[in-house]
Amino acid sequence: MGKHKKALIVWGGWLGHQPEEVAGIFRGVLEEEGFEVEVSNTLESFADGEKLKALDLIVPVWTMGQIEQDFVNNVSAAVQSGVGLAGCHGGMCDSSRTNVDWQFMTGGQWVAHPGNDGVEYVVHIKHSSSPILDGIEDFTVKTEQYYMHVDPAVEVLATTRFPVVPGPHSLNKAVDMPVVWTKRWGVGRVYYCSLGHVAAIVDMPQVKLMMRRGFLWAADGKRLAEEAAAGGASGRQAYTGMADSQL
């Protein structure tokens, strides 16, 4: 029997997103999949870079926080080495509005949710090269509709059409906004889903399945990275950032 995969869930920040409850749902999903899970409510959990590199998966559930640059550097280095990074909603792509390194790594940043909570919209599943959302049909949700600034390098797995609610954006042409995407950071895998305003949305069957599959996909990147390294291959490129990105 192989060793258990290890996951770290770090929750906190704005409590309106019910981070503790969402972290509990994620813990249950990961434990069902055989992960050894550590749950923390402090960003200090990102202080030990070597510990992070020993993980298979990091799951941030932290909205509107102020994070130490060293902590971002540690998470970034771990993901670059092969550790998966996966999360949802503001818990991953509104974790730190002032840190562009975090935004570059995660693939996007929340900027608005026109109409606030309670907007009814359709999540359209895309046919792509990724099997993560295979078998999931388009579905309707009533929650926040996230307008994102998105890295053009991501692979988009699901979208939603804007505008639904009138606003300063609605005189522009209609756009298909990414809801679910994947990307690479070094040899690590990154997965994001913009759904998840409160625990009840995360617990929807479609959303929970999306997250389960995303967790597994992201975590499996660690195994593939280790196998590649054992075979002498290396796709790793050091990320130095730019002086402008360091506040």
C-alpha positions in Angstrom: 0.0 0.0 0.0 1.4 3.4 -1.0 2.0 6.3 1.3 -0.9 8.7 1.9 -0.9 11.9 0.0 -0.6 14.9 2.2 -2.7 18.0 1.9 -2.7 21.3 3.8 -5.9 23.4 4.0 -5.4 27.0 5.3 -8.6 28.9 6.1 -9.4 32.4 7.3 -9.7 36.0 6.1 -13.2 37.4 5.5 -15.7 35.3 7.4 -18.6 36.0 5.1 -17.3 33.3 2.8 -17.7 30.8 5.7 -14.0 29.6 5.3 -14.1 27.3 8.3 -17.2 25.5 7.0 -15.8 25.3 3.4 -12.5 24.0 4.8 -14.5 21.3 6.6 -16.2 20.2 3.3 -12.8 20.1 1.6 -11.3 18.1 4.4 -14.1 15.5 4.1 -13.6 15.2 0.3 -9.8 14.8 0.7 -10.1 12.3 3.5 -12.5 10.2 1.4 -9.8 10.1 -1.2 -7.2 8.8 1.2 -5.3 12.1 1.9 -3.7 12.8 5.2 -5.1 16.3 5.8 -3.8 19.2 8.0 -6.2 22.1 8.6 -4.9 25.4 9.8 -6.4 28.8 10.4 -3.1 30.8 10.3 -1.0 32.0 7.3 2.0 31.1 9.4 1.4 27.6 8.0 3.2 29.0 4.9 6.3 29.9 6.8 8.1 26.5 6.5 9.1 26.2 2.9 10.5 22.7 3.2 7.4 21.4 4.9 5.3 22.8 2.0 7.5 21.0 -0.6 6.8 17.7 1.2 3.1 18.1 0.5 1.1 16.9 -2.4 -1.6 19.6 -2.3 -2.1 23.1 -0.9 -5.7 24.3 -0.6 -6.1 28.0 0.3 -9.5 29.1 1.7 -8.5 32.7 2.7 -10.2 35.8 1.3 -9.0 39.5 1.4 -5.9 38.8 3.5 -2.6 40.6 3.8 0.1 37.9 3.3 3.8 38.2 4.0 5.9 38.1 0.8 8.0 35.3 2.2 4.9 33.2 2.6 4.0 33.7 -1.0 7.5 32.9 -2.0 7.3 29.6 -0.1 4.0 28.6 -1.6 5.3 29.5 -5.1 8.5 27.5 -4.7 6.5 24.5 -3.5 4.1 24.6 -6.4 7.0 25.2 -8.8 8.5 22.0 -7.5 5.4 19.9 -8.2 3.0 20.5 -5.2 -0.6 21.0 -6.4 -2.5 24.2 -5.6 -6.3 24.1 -5.8 -9.1 26.3 -4.4 -12.3 28.2 -5.1 -14.0 31.6 -5.2 -12.4 34.4 -3.1 -10.6 31.8 -1.0 -7.9 31.4 -3.7 -8.3 34.2 -6.3 -9.1 37.0 -3.9 -6.7 35.9 -1.2 -4.4 38.9 -1.4 -5.4 41.8 -3.6 -2.1 43.5 -3.2 0.2 40.6 -4.1 0.7 40.2 -7.8 2.9 37.2 -7.4 0.0 35.3 -5.8 -2.3 36.4 -8.7 0.3 35.3 -11.3 0.6 31.9 -9.7 -3.2 31.3 -9.3 -4.1 32.5 -12.7 -6.6 35.2 -11.9 -8.0 37.8 -9.6 -11.7 38.6 -8.7 -12.6 42.2 -9.6 -16.5 42.3 -9.3 -19.7 40.4 -8.9 -22.4 42.5 -10.6 -25.7 42.1 -8.8 -23.9 40.7 -5.7 -25.3 37.5 -4.2 -28.4 35.8 -5.7 -27.7 36.2 -9.4 -29.1 33.3 -11.4 -26.8 32.2 -14.2 -25.7 29.2 -16.2 -22.3 27.5 -15.8 -21.3 26.2 -19.3 -19.0 23.2 -19.3 -16.4 23.4 -22.2 -15.3 20.4 -24.2 -11.5 20.6 -23.8 -8.4 18.4 -23.7 -8.9 18.1 -19.9 -11.0 15.1 -18.5 -11.6 16.9 -15.2 -15.2 17.9 -15.9 -16.1 14.9 -18.1 -19.8 13.9 -17.6 -20.8 17.1 -15.9 -23.6 18.9 -17.7 -24.3 22.6 -17.9 -26.1 23.7 -14.7 -27.7 26.8 -13.2 -26.7 28.4 -9.9 -28.0 31.3 -7.9 -25.1 33.0 -6.2 -22.4 35.5 -6.9 -21.3 35.7 -10.5 -17.6 36.3 -10.5 -16.0 38.7 -13.0 -12.3 37.9 -13.1 -9.1 39.2 -14.5 -7.7 36.0 -15.9 -4.2 34.9 -17.1 -4.6 34.1 -20.9 -2.4 31.1 -20.4 -5.0 29.1 -18.4 -6.9 26.2 -19.9 -10.6 27.1 -19.4 -12.9 24.2 -18.4 -16.1 26.1 -17.7 -17.5 29.6 -18.4 -20.5 31.9 -17.6 -21.9 34.6 -19.9 -21.8 38.2 -18.9 -23.7 40.5 -18.6 -26.6 39.1 -16.7 -27.1 42.1 -14.4 -26.9 45.7 -15.8 -23.9 47.8 -14.8 -21.1 49.8 -16.3 -19.8 46.6 -18.0 -23.1 45.8 -19.7 -22.6 48.1 -22.7 -19.6 46.1 -23.8 -20.0 43.1 -25.9 -21.1 39.9 -24.2 -18.2 37.8 -22.8 -17.7 34.3 -21.7 -16.0 34.6 -18.3 -13.9 31.6 -17.1 -15.4 29.8 -14.1 -13.1 26.8 -13.9 -9.5 26.7 -15.1 -6.2 24.9 -14.8 -2.7 26.1 -15.4 0.9 25.2 -14.6 3.3 26.9 -12.3 6.7 25.4 -12.7 6.0 21.7 -12.8 3.1 22.1 -10.3 -0.5 22.0 -11.3 -3.0 24.8 -10.4 -6.8 24.3 -10.3 -9.4 27.0 -9.7 -13.2 27.2 -9.5 -14.9 30.6 -9.0 -18.0 29.1 -7.4 -18.2 28.8 -3.6 -19.5 32.0 -2.1 -20.8 30.1 0.9 -20.6 26.5 2.1 -24.0 25.6 0.6 -22.7 26.4 -2.9 -19.5 24.4 -2.4 -21.7 21.5 -1.2 -23.8 21.4 -4.4 -23.2 18.1 -6.1 -21.7 19.6 -9.3 -19.4 22.0 -7.4 -18.3 19.3 -4.9 -17.5 17.0 -7.8 -15.6 19.7 -9.6 -13.5 20.4 -6.5 -12.9 16.7 -5.8 -11.6 16.1 -9.3 -9.6 19.3 -9.3 -7.9 18.3 -6.0 -7.0 14.9 -7.4 -5.7 16.4 -10.7 -3.6 19.0 -8.9 -2.2 16.6 -6.3 -1.2 14.0 -9.0 1.2 16.5 -10.4 3.6 15.9 -7.5 3.8 12.2 -8.5 4.5 13.0 -12.1 7.1 15.6 -11.2 8.9 13.1 -8.9 8.8 10.4 -11.7 10.2 12.9 -14.2 13.0 14.0 -11.8 13.9 10.4 -11.2 14.2 9.9 -14.9 16.6 12.8 -15.2 14.0 15.2 -16.7 13.5 18.7 -15.3 11.0 21.3 -16.4 11.8 23.6 -13.5 12.7 27.2 -14.2 13.5 29.5 -11.3 11.1 32.4 -10.9 12.8 35.6 -9.9 9.8 37.9 -10.3 10.4 41.6 -10.8 11.4 44.2 -8.2 8.1 45.9 -8.9 6.2 42.9 -7.6 7.7 43.0 -4.1 5.9 45.4 -1.8 
